[in-house]
Amino acid sequence: MAYDEGIAHRISEVFSSRTDVIEKKMFGGIAFMISGHMCCGVVDELLMVRVGPEQYIKALKRPHAREMNFTGKPMKGFVYVDQEGFDSDQDLESWIEMGENFVSTLPPKA
């Protein structure tokens, strides 16, 4: 499965001032990892964001967001966002910030 490299580039630009972000191919796309935890990524033309369990319902209420059901079962704490939901840089940054906020609560992986 391919992923939209333009979207991946936009995400890289948002993270350009951070030195702790690693890009890793997974889920048939690309993920952006912070301290070993997936924050967000791209699958096909979808943005995937790890919002965590407490922000999950709030995230699903945002326009163009839906549950991430990569395996056929919803992955709680993760959402897919259609392109219309992150067309603007401000919307993309807002989604990424939601992911950053959640992974910042997790202990770093060794």
CNS distance restraints for C-alpha pairs under 8 A (distance, minus, plus):
assign (resid   1 and name CA) (resid  28 and name CA) 5.11 0.50 0.50
assign (resid   1 and name CA) (resid  29 and name CA) 6.83 0.50 0.50
assign (resid   1 and name CA) (resid  43 and name CA) 7.85 0.50 0.50
assign (resid   1 and name CA) (resid  44 and name CA) 6.96 0.50 0.50
assign (resid   2 and name CA) (resid  28 and name CA) 6.69 0.50 0.50
assign (resid   2 and name CA) (resid  29 and name CA) 6.21 0.50 0.50
assign (resid   2 and name CA) (resid  43 and name CA) 7.22 0.50 0.50
assign (resid   2 and name CA) (resid  44 and name CA) 5.65 0.50 0.50
assign (resid   3 and name CA) (resid  28 and name CA) 7.57 0.50 0.50
assign (resid   3 and name CA) (resid  29 and name CA) 5.19 0.50 0.50
assign (resid   3 and name CA) (resid  30 and name CA) 7.16 0.50 0.50
assign (resid   3 and name CA) (resid  42 and name CA) 6.09 0.50 0.50
assign (resid   3 and name CA) (resid  43 and name CA) 5.14 0.50 0.50
assign (resid   3 and name CA) (resid  44 and name CA) 4.05 0.50 0.50
assign (resid   3 and name CA) (resid  45 and name CA) 6.19 0.50 0.50
assign (resid   4 and name CA) (resid   8 and name CA) 6.55 0.50 0.50
assign (resid   4 and name CA) (resid  42 and name CA) 6.98 0.50 0.50
assign (resid   4 and name CA) (resid  43 and name CA) 7.43 0.50 0.50
assign (resid   4 and name CA) (resid  44 and name CA) 5.75 0.50 0.50
assign (resid   4 and name CA) (resid  45 and name CA) 5.35 0.50 0.50
assign (resid   5 and name CA) (resid   9 and name CA) 6.04 0.50 0.50
assign (resid   6 and name CA) (resid  10 and name CA) 6.33 0.50 0.50
assign (resid   7 and name CA) (resid  11 and name CA) 6.35 0.50 0.50
assign (resid   7 and name CA) (resid  42 and name CA) 7.05 0.50 0.50
assign (resid   7 and name CA) (resid  45 and name CA) 7.52 0.50 0.50
assign (resid   7 and name CA) (resid  47 and name CA) 7.92 0.50 0.50
assign (resid   8 and name CA) (resid  12 and name CA) 6.19 0.50 0.50
assign (resid   8 and name CA) (resid  30 and name CA) 7.48 0.50 0.50
assign (resid   8 and name CA) (resid  41 and name CA) 7.27 0.50 0.50
assign (resid   8 and name CA) (resid  42 and name CA) 6.40 0.50 0.50
assign (resid   9 and name CA) (resid  13 and name CA) 6.24 0.50 0.50
assign (resid  10 and name CA) (resid  14 and name CA) 6.55 0.50 0.50
assign (resid  11 and name CA) (resid  15 and name CA) 6.46 0.50 0.50
assign (resid  11 and name CA) (resid  41 and name CA) 8.00 0.50 0.50
assign (resid  11 and name CA) (resid  92 and name CA) 7.80 0.50 0.50
assign (resid  12 and name CA) (resid  16 and name CA) 5.94 0.50 0.50
assign (resid  14 and name CA) (resid  93 and name CA) 6.81 0.50 0.50
assign (resid  15 and name CA) (resid  21 and name CA) 7.12 0.50 0.50
assign (resid  20 and name CA) (resid  34 and name CA) 5.91 0.50 0.50
assign (resid  20 and name CA) (resid  35 and name CA) 6.57 0.50 0.50
assign (resid  21 and name CA) (resid  32 and name CA) 6.33 0.50 0.50
assign (resid  21 and name CA) (resid  33 and name CA) 5.43 0.50 0.50
assign (resid  21 and name CA) (resid  34 and name CA) 4.91 0.50 0.50
assign (resid  21 and name CA) (resid  35 and name CA) 7.36 0.50 0.50
assign (resid  22 and name CA) (resid  32 and name CA) 5.69 0.50 0.50
assign (resid  22 and name CA) (resid  33 and name CA) 5.04 0.50 0.50
assign (resid  22 and name CA) (resid  34 and name CA) 6.67 0.50 0.50
assign (resid  23 and name CA) (resid  30 and name CA) 6.65 0.50 0.50
assign (resid  23 and name CA) (resid  31 and name CA) 5.68 0.50 0.50
assign (resid  23 and name CA) (resid  32 and name CA) 4.68 0.50 0.50
assign (resid  23 and name CA) (resid  33 and name CA) 6.19 0.50 0.50
assign (resid  24 and name CA) (resid  30 and name CA) 5.61 0.50 0.50
assign (resid  24 and name CA) (resid  31 and name CA) 5.18 0.50 0.50
assign (resid  24 and name CA) (resid  32 and name CA) 6.37 0.50 0.50
assign (resid  24 and name CA) (resid  33 and name CA) 7.14 0.50 0.50
assign (resid  25 and name CA) (resid  29 and name CA) 5.68 0.50 0.50
assign (resid  25 and name CA) (resid  30 and name CA) 4.29 0.50 0.50
assign (resid  25 and name CA) (resid  31 and name CA) 5.99 0.50 0.50
assign (resid  26 and name CA) (resid  30 and name CA) 5.56 0.50 0.50
assign (resid  26 and name CA) (resid  31 and name CA) 6.24 0.50 0.50
assign (resid  27 and name CA) (resid  43 and name CA) 7.03 0.50 0.50
assign (resid  27 and name CA) (resid  70 and name CA) 7.87 0.50 0.50
assign (resid  28 and name CA) (resid  43 and name CA) 6.40 0.50 0.50
assign (resid  29 and name CA) (resid  41 and name CA) 7.29 0.50 0.50
assign (resid  29 and name CA) (resid  42 and name CA) 5.56 0.50 0.50
assign (resid  29 and name CA) (resid  43 and name CA) 4.53 0.50 0.50
assign (resid  29 and name CA) (resid  44 and name CA) 6.79 0.50 0.50
assign (resid  30 and name CA) (resid  41 and name CA) 5.43 0.50 0.50
assign (resid  30 and name CA) (resid  42 and name CA) 5.43 0.50 0.50
assign (resid  30 and name CA) (resid  43 and name CA) 6.83 0.50 0.50
assign (resid  31 and name CA) (resid  38 and name CA) 6.28 0.50 0.50
assign (resid  31 and name CA) (resid  39 and name CA) 7.37 0.50 0.50
assign (resid  31 and name CA) (resid  40 and name CA) 5.80 0.50 0.50
assign (resid  31 and name CA) (resid  41 and name CA) 4.03 0.50 0.50
assign (resid  31 and name CA) (resid  42 and name CA) 6.52 0.50 0.50
assign (resid  32 and name CA) (resid  38 and name CA) 5.83 0.50 0.50
assign (resid  32 and name CA) (resid  39 and name CA) 5.80 0.50 0.50
assign (resid  32 and name CA) (resid  40 and name CA) 5.46 0.50 0.50
assign (resid  32 and name CA) (resid  41 and name CA) 5.57 0.50 0.50
assign (resid  33 and name CA) (resid  37 and name CA) 5.08 0.50 0.50
assign (resid  33 and name CA) (resid  38 and name CA) 4.37 0.50 0.50
assign (resid  33 and name CA) (resid  39 and name CA) 5.62 0.50 0.50
assign (resid  33 and name CA) (resid  40 and name CA) 7.44 0.50 0.50
assign (resid  34 and name CA) (resid  38 and name CA) 6.40 0.50 0.50
assign (resid  34 and name CA) (resid  39 and name CA) 6.41 0.50 0.50
assign (resid  34 and name CA) (resid 100 and name CA) 7.92 0.50 0.50
assign (resid  34 and name CA) (resid 103 and name CA) 7.17 0.50 0.50
assign (resid  35 and name CA) (resid 108 and name CA) 4.95 0.50 0.50
assign (resid  35 and name CA) (resid 109 and name CA) 6.13 0.50 0.50
assign (resid  36 and name CA) (resid 108 and name CA) 6.35 0.50 0.50
assign (resid  36 and name CA) (resid 109 and name CA) 5.18 0.50 0.50
assign (resid  36 and name CA) (resid 110 and name CA) 7.61 0.50 0.50
assign (resid  37 and name CA) (resid 103 and name CA) 6.46 0.50 0.50
assign (resid  37 and name CA) (resid 106 and name CA) 8.00 0.50 0.50
assign (resid  37 and name CA) (resid 108 and name CA) 7.62 0.50 0.50
assign (resid  37 and name CA) (resid 109 and name CA) 7.29 0.50 0.50
assign (resid  38 and name CA) (resid  50 and name CA) 6.87 0.50 0.50
assign (resid  38 and name CA) (resid 103 and name CA) 7.54 0.50 0.50
assign (resid  39 and name CA) (resid  49 and name CA) 6.14 0.50 0.50
assign (resid  39 and name CA) (resid  50 and name CA) 5.34 0.50 0.50
assign (resid  39 and name CA) (resid  51 and name CA) 7.96 0.50 0.50
assign (resid  39 and name CA) (resid  96 and name CA) 7.45 0.50 0.50
assign (resid  39 and name CA) (resid  99 and name CA) 4.99 0.50 0.50
assign (resid  39 and name CA) (resid 100 and name CA) 6.01 0.50 0.50
assign (resid  39 and name CA) (resid 102 and name CA) 7.93 0.50 0.50
assign (resid  39 and name CA) (resid 103 and name CA) 6.27 0.50 0.50
assign (resid  40 and name CA) (resid  47 and name CA) 7.18 0.50 0.50
assign (resid  40 and name CA) (resid  48 and name CA) 5.34 0.50 0.50
assign (resid  40 and name CA) (resid  49 and name CA) 4.23 0.50 0.50
assign (resid  40 and name CA) (resid  50 and name CA) 5.88 0.50 0.50
assign (resid  40 and name CA) (resid  96 and name CA) 6.70 0.50 0.50
assign (resid  40 and name CA) (resid  99 and name CA) 6.36 0.50 0.50
assign (resid  41 and name CA) (resid  47 and name CA) 5.85 0.50 0.50
assign (resid  41 and name CA) (resid  48 and name CA) 5.13 0.50 0.50
assign (resid  41 and name CA) (resid  49 and name CA) 6.57 0.50 0.50
assign (resid  42 and name CA) (resid  46 and name CA) 5.62 0.50 0.50
assign (resid  42 and name CA) (resid  47 and name CA) 4.81 0.50 0.50
assign (resid  42 and name CA) (resid  48 and name CA) 5.85 0.50 0.50
assign (resid  43 and name CA) (resid  47 and name CA) 6.63 0.50 0.50
assign (resid  43 and name CA) (resid  48 and name CA) 7.10 0.50 0.50
assign (resid  45 and name CA) (resid  82 and name CA) 7.39 0.50 0.50
assign (resid  45 and name CA) (resid  83 and name CA) 6.86 0.50 0.50
assign (resid  46 and name CA) (resid  80 and name CA) 6.16 0.50 0.50
assign (resid  46 and name CA) (resid  81 and name CA) 5.72 0.50 0.50
assign (resid  46 and name CA) (resid  82 and name CA) 5.30 0.50 0.50
assign (resid  46 and name CA) (resid  83 and name CA) 6.32 0.50 0.50
assign (resid  47 and name CA) (resid  80 and name CA) 5.60 0.50 0.50
assign (resid  47 and name CA) (resid  81 and name CA) 5.02 0.50 0.50
assign (resid  47 and name CA) (resid  82 and name CA) 6.64 0.50 0.50
assign (resid  47 and name CA) (resid  83 and name CA) 7.32 0.50 0.50
assign (resid  48 and name CA) (resid  68 and name CA) 7.51 0.50 0.50
assign (resid  48 and name CA) (resid  78 and name CA) 6.90 0.50 0.50
assign (resid  48 and name CA) (resid  79 and name CA) 5.59 0.50 0.50
assign (resid  48 and name CA) (resid  80 and name CA) 4.51 0.50 0.50
assign (resid  48 and name CA) (resid  81 and name CA) 6.25 0.50 0.50
assign (resid  49 and name CA) (resid  78 and name CA) 5.61 0.50 0.50
assign (resid  49 and name CA) (resid  79 and name CA) 5.43 0.50 0.50
assign (resid  49 and name CA) (resid  80 and name CA) 6.56 0.50 0.50
assign (resid  49 and name CA) (resid  81 and name CA) 7.84 0.50 0.50
assign (resid  49 and name CA) (resid  95 and name CA) 6.99 0.50 0.50
assign (resid  49 and name CA) (resid  96 and name CA) 7.05 0.50 0.50
assign (resid  49 and name CA) (resid  98 and name CA) 7.87 0.50 0.50
assign (resid  49 and name CA) (resid  99 and name CA) 5.77 0.50 0.50
assign (resid  50 and name CA) (resid  77 and name CA) 5.81 0.50 0.50
assign (resid  50 and name CA) (resid  78 and name CA) 4.42 0.50 0.50
assign (resid  50 and name CA) (resid  79 and name CA) 6.62 0.50 0.50
assign (resid  50 and name CA) (resid  98 and name CA) 7.86 0.50 0.50
assign (resid  50 and name CA) (resid  99 and name CA) 5.13 0.50 0.50
assign (resid  50 and name CA) (resid 102 and name CA) 7.28 0.50 0.50
assign (resid  50 and name CA) (resid 103 and name CA) 7.79 0.50 0.50
assign (resid  51 and name CA) (resid  55 and name CA) 5.77 0.50 0.50
assign (resid  51 and name CA) (resid  56 and name CA) 5.94 0.50 0.50
assign (resid  51 and name CA) (resid  59 and name CA) 7.28 0.50 0.50
assign (resid  51 and name CA) (resid  77 and name CA) 5.29 0.50 0.50
assign (resid  51 and name CA) (resid  78 and name CA) 5.73 0.50 0.50
assign (resid  51 and name CA) (resid  79 and name CA) 7.24 0.50 0.50
assign (resid  51 and name CA) (resid  98 and name CA) 5.84 0.50 0.50
assign (resid  51 and name CA) (resid  99 and name CA) 4.96 0.50 0.50
assign (resid  51 and name CA) (resid 101 and name CA) 7.94 0.50 0.50
assign (resid  51 and name CA) (resid 102 and name CA) 5.83 0.50 0.50
assign (resid  52 and name CA) (resid  56 and name CA) 5.95 0.50 0.50
assign (resid  52 and name CA) (resid  76 and name CA) 7.47 0.50 0.50
assign (resid  52 and name CA) (resid  77 and name CA) 4.01 0.50 0.50
assign (resid  52 and name CA) (resid  78 and name CA) 6.69 0.50 0.50
assign (resid  52 and name CA) (resid  99 and name CA) 7.78 0.50 0.50
assign (resid  52 and name CA) (resid 102 and name CA) 5.79 0.50 0.50
assign (resid  53 and name CA) (resid  57 and name CA) 7.97 0.50 0.50
assign (resid  53 and name CA) (resid  76 and name CA) 6.40 0.50 0.50
assign (resid  53 and name CA) (resid  77 and name CA) 4.57 0.50 0.50
assign (resid  54 and name CA) (resid  77 and name CA) 7.76 0.50 0.50
assign (resid  55 and name CA) (resid  59 and name CA) 5.96 0.50 0.50
assign (resid  55 and name CA) (resid  77 and name CA) 7.45 0.50 0.50
assign (resid  56 and name CA) (resid  60 and name CA) 6.25 0.50 0.50
assign (resid  56 and name CA) (resid  76 and name CA) 7.09 0.50 0.50
assign (resid  56 and name CA) (resid  77 and name CA) 5.23 0.50 0.50
assign (resid  56 and name CA) (resid  78 and name CA) 7.13 0.50 0.50
assign (resid  56 and name CA) (resid  79 and name CA) 7.64 0.50 0.50
assign (resid  57 and name CA) (resid  61 and name CA) 6.45 0.50 0.50
assign (resid  58 and name CA) (resid  62 and name CA) 6.92 0.50 0.50
assign (resid  59 and name CA) (resid  65 and name CA) 6.93 0.50 0.50
assign (resid  59 and name CA) (resid  79 and name CA) 7.41 0.50 0.50
assign (resid  60 and name CA) (resid  65 and name CA) 5.32 0.50 0.50
assign (resid  60 and name CA) (resid  66 and name CA) 5.52 0.50 0.50
assign (resid  60 and name CA) (resid  67 and name CA) 6.85 0.50 0.50
assign (resid  60 and name CA) (resid  79 and name CA) 7.12 0.50 0.50
assign (resid  61 and name CA) (resid  65 and name CA) 7.07 0.50 0.50
assign (resid  63 and name CA) (resid  85 and name CA) 6.04 0.50 0.50
assign (resid  64 and name CA) (resid  81 and name CA) 5.61 0.50 0.50
assign (resid  64 and name CA) (resid  82 and name CA) 5.34 0.50 0.50
assign (resid  64 and name CA) (resid  83 and name CA) 7.78 0.50 0.50
assign (resid  64 and name CA) (resid  84 and name CA) 6.51 0.50 0.50
assign (resid  64 and name CA) (resid  85 and name CA) 5.01 0.50 0.50
assign (resid  65 and name CA) (resid  79 and name CA) 6.50 0.50 0.50
assign (resid  65 and name CA) (resid  80 and name CA) 5.68 0.50 0.50
assign (resid  65 and name CA) (resid  81 and name CA) 4.37 0.50 0.50
assign (resid  65 and name CA) (resid  82 and name CA) 6.45 0.50 0.50
assign (resid  65 and name CA) (resid  85 and name CA) 7.05 0.50 0.50
assign (resid  66 and name CA) (resid  79 and name CA) 5.67 0.50 0.50
assign (resid  66 and name CA) (resid  80 and name CA) 5.37 0.50 0.50
assign (resid  66 and name CA) (resid  81 and name CA) 6.43 0.50 0.50
assign (resid  67 and name CA) (resid  74 and name CA) 5.97 0.50 0.50
assign (resid  67 and name CA) (resid  75 and name CA) 7.07 0.50 0.50
assign (resid  67 and name CA) (resid  76 and name CA) 7.63 0.50 0.50
assign (resid  67 and name CA) (resid  78 and name CA) 6.73 0.50 0.50
assign (resid  67 and name CA) (resid  79 and name CA) 4.74 0.50 0.50
assign (resid  67 and name CA) (resid  80 and name CA) 6.01 0.50 0.50
assign (resid  68 and name CA) (resid  74 and name CA) 5.56 0.50 0.50
assign (resid  68 and name CA) (resid  75 and name CA) 5.59 0.50 0.50
assign (resid  68 and name CA) (resid  76 and name CA) 7.74 0.50 0.50
assign (resid  68 and name CA) (resid  78 and name CA) 5.70 0.50 0.50
assign (resid  68 and name CA) (resid  79 and name CA) 4.68 0.50 0.50
assign (resid  68 and name CA) (resid  80 and name CA) 5.22 0.50 0.50
assign (resid  69 and name CA) (resid  73 and name CA) 4.98 0.50 0.50
assign (resid  69 and name CA) (resid  74 and name CA) 4.16 0.50 0.50
assign (resid  69 and name CA) (resid  75 and name CA) 5.76 0.50 0.50
assign (resid  70 and name CA) (resid  74 and name CA) 7.32 0.50 0.50
assign (resid  70 and name CA) (resid  75 and name CA) 7.51 0.50 0.50
assign (resid  75 and name CA) (resid  79 and name CA) 7.85 0.50 0.50
assign (resid  81 and name CA) (resid  85 and name CA) 5.96 0.50 0.50
assign (resid  81 and name CA) (resid  86 and name CA) 7.40 0.50 0.50
assign (resid  82 and name CA) (resid  86 and name CA) 7.35 0.50 0.50
assign (resid  83 and name CA) (resid  87 and name CA) 5.88 0.50 0.50
assign (resid  85 and name CA) (resid  91 and name CA) 6.84 0.50 0.50
assign (resid  85 and name CA) (resid  92 and name CA) 7.84 0.50 0.50
assign (resid  86 and name CA) (resid  90 and name CA) 7.75 0.50 0.50
assign (resid  86 and name CA) (resid  91 and name CA) 4.79 0.50 0.50
assign (resid  86 and name CA) (resid  92 and name CA) 4.62 0.50 0.50
assign (resid  86 and name CA) (resid  95 and name CA) 7.81 0.50 0.50
assign (resid  87 and name CA) (resid  91 and name CA) 6.85 0.50 0.50
assign (resid  87 and name CA) (resid  92 and name CA) 7.10 0.50 0.50
assign (resid  88 and name CA) (resid  92 and name CA) 6.40 0.50 0.50
assign (resid  89 and name CA) (resid  93 and name CA) 6.02 0.50 0.50
assign (resid  90 and name CA) (resid  94 and name CA) 6.12 0.50 0.50
assign (resid  91 and name CA) (resid  95 and name CA) 6.36 0.50 0.50
assign (resid  92 and name CA) (resid  96 and name CA) 6.23 0.50 0.50
assign (resid  93 and name CA) (resid  97 and name CA) 5.96 0.50 0.50
assign (resid  94 and name CA) (resid  98 and name CA) 6.35 0.50 0.50
assign (resid  95 and name CA) (resid  99 and name CA) 6.53 0.50 0.50
assign (resid  96 and name CA) (resid 100 and name CA) 6.11 0.50 0.50
assign (resid  97 and name CA) (resid 101 and name CA) 5.96 0.50 0.50
assign (resid  98 and name CA) (resid 102 and name CA) 6.47 0.50 0.50
assign (resid  99 and name CA) (resid 103 and name CA) 6.30 0.50 0.50
assign (resid 100 and name CA) (resid 104 and name CA) 5.94 0.50 0.50
assign (resid 101 and name CA) (resid 105 and name CA) 7.01 0.50 0.50
assign (resid 102 and name CA) (resid 106 and name CA) 7.35 0.50 0.50
